[in-house]
Amino acid sequence: MIVSYRFLNPYTFQSGVTVSNRVVVPPMTESMSFSDGAVTTDELHYFRIHSRGVGMYITPVANVNALGKGFEGELSVADDHCIPDLARVAQQIHANGTKAVLQIFSAGRMTNSAILRGQQPVSASAVAALRPDAETPRALTDAEVRATIADFGAATRRAIKAGFDGVELHGANTYLLQQFFSPHSNRRTDDWGGTLEKRMAFPLAVIAAAQAAIHEDAQNPFLLGYRFSPEEIEKPGIRIEDTLQLLAKLDTLNLDYLHMSMGNAWRTSLNNHNDPEPLLNKVLVVTHQTPLISVGGIETPEQADKVMAAGATFVALGRENLREPNWVQKVSNHTETTIRYKLAVTDLEELGIPESFFRYLANMERHGANIGFEPSLAKASEDEALNVIFN
């Protein structure tokens, strides 16, 4: 029996951008850029392969200023000199008929002075992250907060000039936008912190700066999305009740979409273990006007369709896209039985995964990220696998 899946239908955003289907590739770190944030040939090759078939491809994150760099191998949109390279990224994605979205951020305290070439990390307040070897950041001054907001606006303008179809503001995964919203990292008593409303002020100002750039510079429909993490485990930290208030506000701002960052699309609360309701359901209650991208452990067409049946507008395939960039085509052609759900040694060249990226994935697998290595690859040591693949 041939099944008709919801996620294969096209969609037109409120801004006027139309995507061919509701499948999205979320931003995934691959650490393939040069040290200055310039794109590499390997990276362009990877983008070309992995943007096939999907409606929208969101790039790995790009830093909006020098102090925003979070890790080596990260893209940059911090200067006009980045525009030609970013244009090459957009071109590779567009070659597949896919819409290209640039994710932009500042890492805030989630970096270190080595990555920042001797500079101290910055954040909302001088509070270190609760992780091994975390450095204590310095608090941004009011003038620096406003300059950072302007940097997000400038990054949006560069994305427009580079030919992207949109930008996604990275307000998730403990980075700077989330740090201002979090009561753990934001202990300020000025206009940028204190009450829940004041902790919202920075992300709301960044959204306004990006919207102003789009209004002034975009000649064609251009997307603006916002990614968020629903909870933190820190004490004090963001709880789902806080996030629902933020989302209720964001739902009034004419954003094109919200993007919920979770490792499992059906995850329940990290803090209230007595509440069995998936966080996805709670979020959908307060996001009446804004489309939602759901991500987290979605691999099969049936799982994707279940998420859409719950009310999500889009499904994002992260690790599964890494293993199977032809997922949409195989579903469309009713050849689902040929979809790959494991990463094999023999597939890495076809998948455009170079040695540097494989080392990164192997490290993640060792730390429990469940990339989905095929058994022979999972059992091999990193050097053994590299010897087979790249020699």
ABEGO torsion letter per residue (X at the ends): XBBBBAAABBBBBAAGBBBABABBBBBBBAGABBAAGBBBAAAAAAAAAAABGBABBBBBBBBABAAABABBGBBBAABAAAAAAAAAAAAAAAAAGBBBBBBBBBAEABBBAAAAGGBBBBBABBBBBBBBGBBBBBBBBAAAAAAAAAAAAAAAAAAAAAGBAEBBBBABGGBAAAAAABAAABABABAABGBAAAAAAAAAAAAAAAAAAAAAABABBBBBBBBBBABBABOBBBBAAAAAAAAAAAAAAGBABBBBBBABAABBBAABAABABBAAAAAAAABAABBBBBBGGBABAAAAAAAAAAGBABBBBBAAAAABAAAAAAAAAGAAAABBABBBAAAAAAAGBBAAAAAAAAAAAAAGAGAGBBAAAAABBAAAAAAAAAX
